[in-house]
């Protein structure tokens, strides 16, 4: 399957769709995929995208997979439909297949997906080919029954053999086929023995010749009318498209699609003139043999004969190029390739805007001489003129729209467009229930710079600022120039205000941290920023924008780099950033330490292990508890470096105890989600172990929610850790939402009941029951149970009675 395969995915989880697409591409398939999760979008894509394969989840919140199957069977019955689900049981699978599904693949076995898709497409192609053969045979029978002259229902040419047998023709004789006084062919008889034809034969031959002439002329006239009707259909369809389509790319795509579907052309493509590159660039195409477009000679300059084809000729000579037979015309540079794809005749039509050629429309037919008639070419030239008119109209409308909504100097959105976009961003944030941040950036001393170096240099400075800010923005719609020297940035989704401050610092550093060059002058420019947060600082676009302006004024008045609209928020964020900087320095200065908490056997009270707990010994803050800095380490990604240090330090401490001849207990170290998600996590642990004693004494603890985040991936990693001799415990058990089925699959040895249950169980009977249940469940799964936070004999005795290890 070398051609691009159109795949429609009915899937509510975007990552699942991406995984399926990645698996197909990895198998060597070239695909174009669209994803939908609602019925309206699904029905639209079936008509517009015309998928060759449908992949559908079975159970989705907005749309049911069986409903998608029913719609497909009703509207596109020949399109393969494959269920791709993680929840499809055997009963549902049988039901799906009975209702018309082609196949089903489970999401946990995506390796089956590429062969299933290839098989489905191949079988569908074979069915379509068989169906086309049956249709052609039926059409042939219909023609034989109905095309004839006025006197009989059969083709007059079929009577020639009867004539030769009846009159015993021998030798070689020819009789003209005449229509309207014009000879259009001959009738020929031949045999080994010659015999002169008598008057009866001559008369019969003349009659049949006349009938055949009329028959052939009628056929040619009908073919001519059919070709005209096809072109009329294309003309009508494209004119209808021009009325409703206001985008150049959409117009190009629709024009090609209509030419193929309504006009019956084998291939249609549209290209635009790129004068600087000296070539015609194809931008849209439809039909069979689309790969032929990649082979086209598209140069505008005849200095390279191998690349100067009919497209360049049509542009340079400013006239249509028509080829009656592509296998014989010397101007066709890819004749063999054209014949292999069924192309026999071609029309290359230039498109003019303001009397200048701006593109070409190429149409390929499967019959020779398709474009020879004057009427047909007149309609095709009218078609090209209509497309060119639409292009001109779209370009003028785009220019007017651009001036209304964009800043012509920087190319960014202006204040009008940005306020509209901000309102849409706010609607999305309100619906999703998350925060949004708006930042306004003002260039310091811009008026002075303008007055000093001149307005052209000032304009150049604004362009450079816009380019730098655009490089930092993920989406151009998040950025605008809203005043002479002011820019706006929206962060459509933020979790914490601290993230906003960090991003503001990064944006200011990226844009203004490096000097600007204005001609030979190097300038260092600074800027101030005002920040407002939705929903606290404004529930609508106008209010939020106004409060961001107020924050910007405050930043300029106080000479702060940035200022939040809420004073307390500015102070808290400043404190948060200060803490982040101190943490970075703490890692460099080796201010982190490990404290060890004993793990005691319930029955004997014997020390059987320790848990490593990280602490920060700050010169300014003293001993900082983990809840005050661990979350920030995870947010900033510093947990990777600090976590690696903790693992290595625990291994070093264990080796030190062994060297001292002590009975060294095993050491358990907590692992964060960021660490476990790293692809090379197991490799890091393996290298860390090598730095310690032999045998090593390292165990790891992961939280309950993290353990079931990626069950399949985590199982593989945990098995690899077990092979290294590393024990694994589920930490904070009872605080997450784990499935017992998943828990049973995980290669772990211990469950640690969260301390929040232990410290309240003696006061709350329900909690005591829950602790007993967790212990019983863990023992049933053959897992060792550890209770965290035991600080009284009463707790210890209860846990002993409950058989906690």
C-alpha positions in Angstrom: 0.0 0.0 0.0 2.1 2.9 -1.3 -0.8 5.3 -1.8 -2.0 7.5 1.1 -4.7 5.7 3.1 -7.5 7.8 4.5 -8.5 6.6 7.9 -11.4 8.0 10.0 -11.0 7.3 13.8 -14.1 7.4 16.0 -12.3 7.9 19.3 -12.8 10.2 22.3 -9.2 9.8 23.7 -6.8 11.7 21.5 -3.7 9.8 22.8 -5.3 6.5 21.8 -5.9 7.7 18.3 -2.2 8.9 18.1 -1.0 5.5 19.3 -3.1 3.7 16.6 -1.8 6.1 13.9 1.8 5.6 15.1 1.4 1.8 15.0 0.1 2.0 11.4 3.0 4.3 10.3 5.5 2.1 12.0 4.2 -0.8 9.9 5.1 1.2 6.8 1.6 2.4 5.9 1.2 6.0 4.6 -1.9 7.4 6.2 -4.0 10.5 6.6 -6.2 10.3 9.7 -9.1 12.4 11.0 -10.5 11.9 14.6 -14.1 12.5 15.6 -16.0 11.8 18.8 -19.5 13.1 18.1 -22.1 11.9 15.6 -22.5 15.2 13.7 -18.7 15.3 13.0 -18.7 11.6 12.1 -21.5 12.0 9.5 -19.8 15.1 8.0 -16.4 13.4 7.7 -18.0 10.3 6.0 -19.2 12.7 3.2 -16.3 15.1 3.0 -13.2 13.1 4.0 -14.5 9.9 2.3 -12.4 7.4 4.4 -11.1 4.2 3.1 -11.2 2.6 6.6 -13.1 3.4 9.7 -11.5 2.6 13.1 -14.0 3.0 16.0 -13.9 2.7 19.8 -16.8 0.7 21.2 -17.8 2.7 24.3 -17.5 6.5 24.3 -19.2 9.3 26.3 -20.7 11.2 23.3 -21.3 8.5 20.8 -21.7 4.7 20.7 -19.6 2.4 18.5 -22.5 0.3 17.4 -24.4 3.5 16.3 -21.3 4.5 14.3 -21.3 1.0 12.6 -25.0 1.3 11.7 -24.5 4.8 10.1 -21.5 3.5 8.1 -23.4 0.4 6.9 -26.3 2.7 5.8 -24.2 5.5 4.1 -20.9 3.9 3.1 -21.6 0.1 3.0 -18.4 -0.7 1.1 -16.1 1.0 3.6 -14.3 -1.4 6.0 -15.3 -0.8 9.7 -12.9 -2.1 12.4 -13.6 -1.9 16.1 -10.5 -0.7 18.1 -11.4 -1.0 21.7 -10.1 -1.9 25.1 -13.4 -3.1 26.4 -14.9 -5.3 23.6 -15.9 -8.7 25.1 -16.5 -11.9 23.1 -20.3 -11.4 23.0 -20.0 -7.9 21.8 -17.4 -8.8 19.3 -19.7 -11.5 17.8 -22.6 -9.0 17.8 -20.4 -6.4 16.0 -19.4 -8.8 13.3 -22.9 -9.9 12.7 -24.0 -6.3 12.3 -21.4 -5.7 9.6 -18.1 -4.9 11.3 -15.1 -6.1 9.3 -12.9 -7.0 12.2 -12.0 -6.0 15.8 -8.7 -5.2 17.4 -8.0 -4.7 21.2 -6.0 -1.6 22.2 -3.6 -3.7 24.2 -2.7 -5.7 21.1 -2.1 -2.9 18.5 0.5 -5.1 16.7 -2.6 -6.7 15.1 -3.9 -3.4 13.8 -1.7 -2.9 10.6 -2.4 -6.4 9.1 -6.1 -6.1 10.0 -6.3 -2.7 8.1 -4.3 -4.0 5.1 -6.4 -7.1 4.8 -9.7 -5.1 5.1 -8.6 -2.6 2.4 -7.4 -5.3 0.1 -10.7 -7.2 0.4 -12.7 -4.1 -0.1 -10.7 -3.2 -3.2 -11.3 -6.7 -4.6 -15.0 -6.4 -3.9 -15.1 -3.0 -5.6 -13.2 -4.3 -8.7 -15.6 -7.3 -9.0 -18.6 -4.9 -8.7 -17.1 -2.6 -11.3 -16.7 -5.6 -13.7 -20.3 -6.6 -13.2 -21.5 -3.0 -13.8 -19.4 -2.8 -17.0 -20.8 -6.1 -18.3 -24.4 -5.0 -17.6 -23.6 -1.7 -19.3 -22.3 -3.6 -22.4 -25.4 -5.7 -22.6 -27.6 -2.5 -22.3 -25.6 -0.9 -25.2 -26.0 -3.9 -27.4 -29.7 -3.9 -26.8 -30.4 -0.2 -27.4 -27.8 1.5 -29.7 -29.0 0.9 -33.3 -30.5 2.6 -36.3 -34.1 3.4 -36.9 -34.8 0.0 -38.5 -33.3 -2.5 -36.1 -32.2 -2.8 -32.4 -28.8 -4.3 -33.3 -25.5 -2.7 -34.3 -25.5 -2.7 -38.1 -21.9 -3.9 -38.1 -23.1 -7.2 -36.6 -24.9 -7.9 -39.9 -21.7 -8.0 -42.0 -20.8 -11.6 -41.2 -24.3 -12.7 -42.1 -24.0 -10.7 -45.4 -20.7 -12.5 -46.3 -22.1 -15.9 -45.6 -25.4 -15.2 -47.4 -23.7 -14.1 -50.7 -20.6 -16.4 -50.5 -18.1 -13.5 -50.6 -14.6 -14.5 -51.6 -11.5 -12.4 -52.3 -11.1 -8.9 -51.0 -13.8 -6.2 -51.5 -14.2 -2.8 -49.9 -17.4 -0.7 -49.6 -17.4 2.9 -48.3 -19.2 3.9 -45.1 -20.8 7.3 -45.9 -22.5 9.8 -43.6 -23.9 13.1 -44.9 -21.9 12.7 -48.1 -18.6 12.2 -46.2 -16.7 9.0 -46.2 -16.0 8.0 -42.6 -14.8 4.4 -43.1 -15.0 1.2 -45.2 -16.4 -2.3 -45.1 -13.9 -5.0 -46.0 -14.4 -8.7 -46.9 -11.6 -11.2 -47.6 -11.2 -14.9 -48.4 -8.8 -17.3 -50.2 -11.0 -17.6 -53.3 -12.1 -14.6 -55.3 -15.6 -14.0 -56.6 -17.1 -10.9 -58.1 -20.0 -9.5 -56.0 -23.4 -9.3 -57.8 -25.8 -6.3 -57.8 -27.7 -7.7 -54.8 -24.5 -7.7 -52.7 -23.5 -4.2 -53.8 -26.9 -2.8 -52.9 -26.9 -4.6 -49.5 -23.4 -3.3 -48.8 -24.3 0.3 -49.7 -27.4 0.1 -47.4 -25.5 -1.3 -44.5 -22.6 1.1 -45.0 -25.1 4.0 -44.8 -26.6 2.6 -41.7 -23.2 2.0 -40.1 -22.3 5.6 -41.0 -25.4 6.9 -39.3 -24.8 4.7 -36.3 -21.2 5.7 -35.8 -22.0 9.4 -36.2 -24.8 9.1 -33.6 -22.4 7.4 -31.3 -19.8 10.2 -31.7 -22.5 12.8 -31.2 -23.6 11.1 -28.0 -20.1 11.0 -26.7 -19.6 14.6 -27.5 -22.8 15.5 -25.7 -21.7 13.3 -22.7 -18.4 15.1 -22.6 -20.1 18.5 -22.7 -22.5 17.4 -19.9 -19.5 16.3 -17.8 -17.8 19.7 -18.2 -21.1 21.5 -17.5 -21.4 19.5 -14.3 -17.9 20.6 -13.3 -18.6 24.2 -14.2 -21.9 24.1 -12.2 -20.3 22.4 -9.2 -17.3 24.8 -9.0 -19.5 27.9 -9.4 -21.6 26.6 -6.5 -18.4 26.1 -4.5 -17.2 29.7 -5.3 -20.4 31.1 -3.7 -19.9 29.3 -0.4 -16.1 28.8 -0.1 -14.0 31.8 1.1 -10.6 30.1 1.5 -8.1 29.6 -1.3 -7.0 26.1 -0.2 -10.6 25.0 0.2 -11.4 26.3 -3.3 -8.5 24.4 -4.8 -9.3 21.1 -3.1 -13.0 21.4 -4.0 -12.3 22.3 -7.6 -10.1 19.1 -8.0 -12.6 16.9 -6.2 -15.5 18.2 -8.4 -13.5 17.8 -11.6 -12.9 14.1 -10.7 -16.3 13.2 -9.2 -18.7 15.2 -11.4 -16.5 15.5 -14.6 -15.2 12.0 -14.6 -11.6 13.1 -15.2 -9.0 10.6 -14.1 -6.8 13.2 -12.4 -7.1 16.9 -11.7 -4.6 19.1 -10.0 -4.1 22.8 -9.3 -0.8 24.6 -9.0 0.3 28.1 -8.1 3.0 30.1 -9.7 6.1 30.7 -7.5 7.9 33.3 -9.5 10.9 33.5 -7.1 11.4 29.7 -7.1 10.8 29.6 -10.9 8.3 26.8 -10.7 4.6 25.8 -10.5 3.9 24.4 -7.1 1.0 21.8 -6.9 -1.3 22.6 -4.0 -4.3 20.4 -4.5 -5.1 17.2 -6.4 -7.7 14.5 -6.7 -8.2 11.3 -8.6 -6.2 8.2 -9.4 -2.5 8.2 -9.9 -1.9 11.2 -7.7 1.7 10.2 -7.4 2.1 11.4 -11.0 1.9 14.9 -9.7 5.3 14.4 -8.0 6.8 13.4 -11.4 5.6 16.5 -13.2 8.2 18.8 -14.8 7.2 22.2 -13.3 9.9 24.7 -14.1 9.0 28.1 -15.5 12.3 28.5 -17.3 13.1 26.6 -20.5 16.8 26.6 -19.7 16.3 23.2 -18.1 14.4 21.1 -20.8 14.0 18.1 -18.5 11.9 20.2 -16.0 10.2 22.5 -18.5 6.9 20.9 -19.3 3.4 22.0 -20.2 2.7 23.7 -16.9 5.6 26.1 -17.5 4.6 26.5 -21.1 1.0 27.4 -20.2 2.3 30.1 -17.8 5.0 31.5 -20.1 3.0 31.4 -23.3 -0.2 32.5 -21.4 -2.5 30.1 -23.2 -4.1 26.7 -22.7 -2.0 23.6 -23.6 -4.0 20.7 -25.1 -2.7 17.2 -25.8 -4.9 14.8 -27.8 -2.8 11.7 -27.2 -0.2 11.8 -24.4 1.6 8.7 -25.7 2.5 10.4 -29.0 2.9 14.1 -28.2 6.7 15.0 -27.9 5.8 17.8 -25.4 4.9 15.1 -22.8 8.1 14.3 -20.9 6.6 11.6 -18.8 4.6 9.6 -21.5 5.3 6.1 -20.1 4.3 7.1 -16.6 1.1 8.7 -18.0 0.1 5.6 -19.9 0.8 3.4 -16.9 -1.8 5.5 -14.9 -4.4 5.5 -17.7 -3.9 9.1 -18.9 -4.4 9.6 -22.6 -5.3 13.3 -23.1 -4.6 16.5 -21.2 -5.7 20.1 -20.8 -3.3 22.5 -19.0 -5.3 25.7 -18.3 -3.6 28.9 -17.0 -5.3 31.0 -14.3 -5.1 34.8 -14.6 -5.6 37.4 -11.9 -5.3 41.0 -13.1 -4.1 39.7 -16.4 -1.1 37.9 -14.7 -0.8 34.1 -14.7 -1.1 33.0 -11.0 -1.6 29.2 -11.5 -2.7 26.3 -13.6 -5.5 23.8 -13.7 -4.5 20.4 -15.1 -7.2 17.9 -16.3 -6.4 14.3 -17.4 -8.9 12.1 -19.4 -8.6 8.4 -20.1 -9.6 8.7 -23.7 -7.6 10.2 -26.6 -8.9 13.4 -28.1 -11.1 14.3 -25.2 -10.3 18.1 -25.4 -10.2 18.4 -29.2 -13.7 19.9 -29.7 -14.2 23.6 -29.8 -17.3 23.6 -27.5 -15.5 21.6 -24.8 -12.5 23.9 -24.8 -14.7 27.0 -24.6 -16.3 25.6 -21.5 -13.0 24.6 -19.9 -11.6 28.1 -20.5 -14.7 29.5 -18.9 -14.1 27.2 -16.0 -10.5 28.4 -15.6 -11.8 32.0 -15.8 -14.3 31.4 -13.0 -11.7 29.9 -10.7 -9.3 32.8 -11.4 -12.2 35.3 -10.6 -12.8 33.5 -7.3 -9.1 33.7 -6.5 -9.0 37.4 -7.1 -12.1 37.9 -5.0 -10.7 35.8 -2.1 -7.4 37.7 -2.2 -9.1 41.1 -2.0 -11.4 39.9 0.8 -8.4 38.4 2.7 -6.5 41.7 2.3 -9.4 43.7 3.7 -9.9 41.2 6.5 -6.2 41.3 7.3 -6.1 45.1 7.6 -9.2 44.9 9.8 -7.8 42.3 12.2 -4.0 42.3 11.9 -1.2 44.7 12.5 0.4 45.3 9.1 3.8 46.1 10.6 4.4 42.9 12.7 1.8 40.5 11.2 0.4 39.8 14.6 -3.3 40.1 15.6 -4.3 43.7 16.5 -6.3 44.7 19.6 -9.7 44.1 17.9 -9.0 40.5 16.9 -7.1 39.7 20.1 -10.1 40.8 22.3 -12.3 38.4 20.2 -9.9 35.6 20.6 -9.5 36.3 24.3 -13.3 36.0 24.7 -13.2 32.6 23.0 -10.3 31.5 25.2 -12.3 32.6 28.3 -15.3 30.6 27.2 -13.1 27.5 26.8 -11.5 28.0 30.2 -14.9 28.6 31.8 -16.3 25.4 30.3 -13.3 23.3 31.3 -13.1 24.9 34.8 -9.4 25.9 34.6 -7.6 29.2 35.0 -6.3 31.5 32.3 -3.6 34.2 32.4 -3.4 37.4 30.3 0.0 39.3 30.1 0.6 42.8 28.7 4.2 43.6 27.8 5.3 47.2 27.3 8.7 48.2 25.8 10.7 50.5 28.1 11.7 53.9 26.6 10.3 53.2 23.2 9.4 56.8 22.4 13.0 57.8 23.3 14.3 55.1 21.0 12.1 56.2 18.2 13.2 59.8 18.6 16.9 58.8 18.7 17.3 56.3 15.9 14.3 57.3 13.8 10.9 55.8 13.1 12.1 53.2 10.5 14.5 51.8 13.0 11.8 51.8 15.7 9.5 49.8 13.3 12.4 47.4 12.8 12.7 47.0 16.5 9.0 46.2 16.9 9.3 43.6 14.1 12.3 41.9 15.9 10.3 41.9 19.2 7.3 40.3 17.5 9.5 37.6 15.9 11.1 36.7 19.2 7.8 36.6 21.0 6.3 34.4 18.3 9.2 31.9 18.7 8.2 31.5 22.4 4.4 31.2 21.8 3.0 27.8 21.1 0.1 29.2 19.1 0.1 32.4 17.1 -3.4 33.2 18.2 -2.1 33.6 21.7 -0.1 36.7 20.8 -1.0 40.3 19.6 0.3 43.8 19.2 -2.3 45.9 21.0 -0.7 49.3 21.1 2.2 51.2 19.6 4.8 49.6 21.9 2.6 47.0 23.8 2.1 43.3 23.2 -0.4 40.9 24.7 0.0 37.2 25.5 -2.6 34.8 26.7 -1.9 31.6 28.5 -5.1 29.7 27.9 -4.5 27.0 30.5 -2.6 27.5 33.8 -2.5 25.3 36.9 -0.8 27.7 39.3 0.0 31.4 39.5 3.6 30.4 40.1 3.7 28.8 36.6 2.6 32.2 35.1 5.3 34.0 36.9 7.9 31.5 35.7 6.7 31.8 32.1 6.7 35.6 32.4 10.3 35.5 33.5 11.2 33.1 30.6 9.3 35.2 28.0 11.0 38.4 29.2 14.4 36.7 29.2 13.9 35.0 25.7 12.8 38.3 24.1 14.8 41.0 25.9 17.8 39.1 27.3 19.8 39.4 24.1 20.7 42.8 22.5 18.8 44.0 19.4 20.6 45.2 16.3 19.3 48.2 14.4 21.6 48.7 11.5 25.1 49.1 13.1 23.6 50.0 16.5 23.3 47.4 19.3 20.6 48.2 21.8 19.7 46.5 25.1 15.9 46.8 25.6 13.9 46.0 28.7 10.1 45.6 29.1 7.5 45.5 31.9 4.6 43.1 32.2 1.2 43.3 33.8 -0.6 40.1 34.5 -4.3 39.3 35.3 -5.7 35.9 36.1 -9.1 34.5 35.1 -11.5 34.1 36.9 -10.2 36.0 40.0 -9.2 39.2 38.2 -12.0 39.3 35.7 -14.8 37.1 34.4 -15.0 38.6 30.9 -12.5 39.7 28.2 -12.9 43.5 28.7 -12.5 43.4 32.5 -9.5 41.0 32.4 -7.8 43.2 29.8 -8.5 46.4 31.8 -7.1 44.8 35.0 -4.0 43.6 33.1 -3.5 47.2 32.0 -3.7 48.3 35.6 -1.1 45.7 36.6 1.1 47.0 33.8 0.9 50.5 35.1 1.8 49.3 38.6 4.8 47.4 37.2 6.0 50.6 35.5 5.4 52.7 38.5 7.2 50.4 40.9 9.9 49.5 38.3 9.1 45.8 38.7 9.8 43.4 35.8 6.2 42.1 36.1 3.3 42.7 38.4 0.1 40.8 39.1 -3.2 42.6 39.4 -3.7 41.2 42.9 -1.0 42.6 45.2 -1.0 39.6 47.5 -0.6 37.3 44.6 2.5 39.2 43.4 4.0 38.8 46.9 3.2 35.1 47.1 4.6 34.4 43.6 7.7 36.3 44.4 8.2 34.2 47.5 7.6 31.0 45.5 10.2 32.0 42.8 12.7 32.9 45.6 12.2 29.4 47.1 12.7 27.8 43.6 16.0 29.7 43.2 17.1 28.6 46.7 16.3 25.0 45.8 18.5 25.1 42.8 21.3 26.5 44.9 20.7 23.9 47.6 21.4 21.1 45.1 24.6 22.8 44.1 25.6 23.4 47.7 24.7 19.9 48.8 22.2 21.1 51.4 19.9 18.0 51.1 20.2 15.2 53.7 18.6 11.8 54.2 16.9 10.9 57.5 16.0 7.2 58.1 12.8 6.0 59.6 12.8 2.4 61.0 10.6 -0.4 59.6 9.9 -2.7 62.6 8.5 -6.3 62.5 5.2 -6.3 64.4 5.8 -9.6 66.3 9.4 -9.2 67.4 9.8 -5.4 67.3 13.0 -6.1 65.4 14.4 -3.6 63.0 14.1 -5.1 59.5 14.6 -2.1 57.2 14.6 1.7 57.0 12.9 4.3 54.7 15.0 7.1 53.4 13.3 10.5 53.9 14.8 13.6 52.2 15.2 16.8 54.2 16.6 20.2 53.3 19.0 21.8 55.7 18.8 25.4 54.6 21.3 27.9 56.1 18.5 30.6 56.1 15.4 28.5 56.8 16.8 25.7 58.9 15.5 22.2 58.5 12.7 22.5 55.9 10.0 19.7 56.0 9.4 17.9 52.7 5.9 19.2 52.1 7.3 22.7 51.8 9.7 21.8 48.9 9.0 18.4 47.4 5.9 19.6 45.4 8.0 22.5 44.0 10.8 20.1 43.0 8.3 18.0 41.0 6.8 21.1 39.3 10.1 22.5 38.2 11.6 19.1 37.2 14.4 19.4 39.9 13.0 16.2 41.4 15.0 14.3 38.7 18.3 15.6 40.0 17.4 15.5 43.7 15.8 12.1 43.3 18.9 10.7 41.6 21.0 12.2 44.5 18.7 10.5 47.1 19.1 7.1 45.4 22.8 7.4 45.2 23.1 8.7 48.8 21.0 5.8 50.2 23.2 3.3 48.3 26.3 5.0 49.7 25.0 5.0 53.3 24.1 1.3 53.0 27.6 0.5 51.7 29.1 2.5 54.6 27.2 0.5 57.2 28.3 -2.8 55.5 31.9 -1.6 55.6 31.6 -0.8 59.3 30.6 -4.5 59.9 27.0 -3.5 60.9 24.0 -5.6 60.2 22.9 -3.2 57.5 19.1 -3.1 56.9 17.6 -2.7 53.5 16.9 0.9 52.5 13.6 2.0 50.8 13.6 5.1 48.7 10.5 6.9 47.4 10.3 7.4 43.6 8.3 10.3 42.1 6.1 10.0 39.0 8.5 12.0 36.9 11.3 9.6 37.7 9.3 6.4 37.0 8.0 7.8 33.6 11.5 8.2 32.3 12.3 5.5 29.6 15.8 4.9 31.1 14.5 4.6 34.7 15.6 1.0 35.1 19.0 1.8 33.6 19.5 4.6 36.2 18.7 2.2 39.1 21.1 -0.4 37.7 23.9 2.1 37.5 23.1 3.4 41.0 23.2 -0.2 42.5 26.7 -0.7 41.0 28.0 2.2 43.2 27.1 0.4 46.4 27.8 -2.8 48.3 27.3 -6.4 47.0 24.6 -7.5 47.5 22.9 -4.2 47.4 20.1 -3.3 49.8 18.0 -1.0 47.8 14.2 -1.1 47.7 11.8 1.4 46.0 8.4 2.8 47.0 5.9 4.1 44.4 2.5 5.6 45.2 -0.7 3.7 44.5 -2.0 6.1 41.9 1.3 6.1 40.0 1.4 2.3 40.0 -1.8 2.0 37.9 -1.1 5.0 35.7 0.5 2.9 33.0 -0.1 -0.7 34.1 1.5 -2.4 31.1 4.6 -0.2 31.0 5.0 -0.2 34.8 4.8 -4.0 34.9 7.7 -4.3 32.5 9.8 -1.8 34.5 8.9 -3.4 37.9 9.8 -6.9 36.5 13.2 -5.5 35.4 13.7 -4.0 38.9 12.8 -7.4 40.5 15.4 -9.1 38.2 18.0 -6.7 39.7 17.0 -7.8 43.2 15.2 -4.5 44.0 12.1 -4.8 46.2 9.0 -2.7 45.3 6.3 -1.5 47.7 3.0 0.4 47.0 3.1 3.5 49.1 0.2 5.5 50.5 -2.2 2.6 49.9 -5.8 3.5 50.4 -5.6 7.1 49.1 -5.9 6.3 45.4 -8.3 4.4 43.2 -6.5 1.3 42.3 -8.2 -1.8 40.8 -7.6 -5.1 42.6 -7.2 -6.7 39.1 -4.4 -4.3 38.3 -2.9 -4.7 41.8 -2.7 -8.4 41.5 -0.8 -8.1 38.2 1.9 -5.7 39.5 5.2 -7.4 40.6 5.3 -5.8 44.0 6.0 -7.3 47.4 4.5 -4.9 50.0 1.6 -2.6 50.6 2.1 0.4 52.9 -1.1 1.6 54.5 -1.2 5.4 54.5 -0.6 7.0 57.9 -3.8 9.0 57.7 -5.7 5.7 58.4 -3.4 4.6 61.2 -3.5 7.8 63.3 -7.3 7.9 63.3 -8.3 4.2 63.4 -8.6 3.8 67.2 -11.0 6.8 67.2 -13.1 5.9 64.2 -14.6 2.4 64.0 -15.1 2.7 60.2 -11.5 3.4 59.7 -10.5 0.5 61.9 -12.7 -1.8 59.8 -11.1 -0.4 56.6 -7.6 -1.0 57.9 -8.5 -4.6 58.8 -9.9 -5.1 55.4 -6.8 -3.7 53.7 -4.6 -6.0 55.7 -6.8 -9.1 54.9 -6.8 -8.2 51.2 -3.1 -7.7 51.1 -2.5 -11.1 52.7 -4.9 -12.7 50.3 -2.7 -11.3 47.5 0.4 -12.7 49.3 1.7 -9.1 49.9 3.6 -8.0 53.0 1.7 -5.2 54.9 3.4 -2.2 56.4 1.5 0.3 58.5 2.9 3.9 58.4 3.0 6.4 61.3 2.5 4.0 64.3 3.3 6.1 67.4 1.5 4.3 70.3 1.4 0.8 71.8 -2.4 0.7 71.4 -2.0 1.1 67.6 0.8 -1.5 67.5 -1.3 -4.0 69.5 -4.3 -3.6 67.2 -2.2 -4.1 64.1 -0.6 -7.2 65.6 -4.1 -8.6 66.3 -5.0 -7.8 62.7 -1.9 -9.7 61.5 -0.2 -6.7 60.0 3.4 -7.7 59.2 
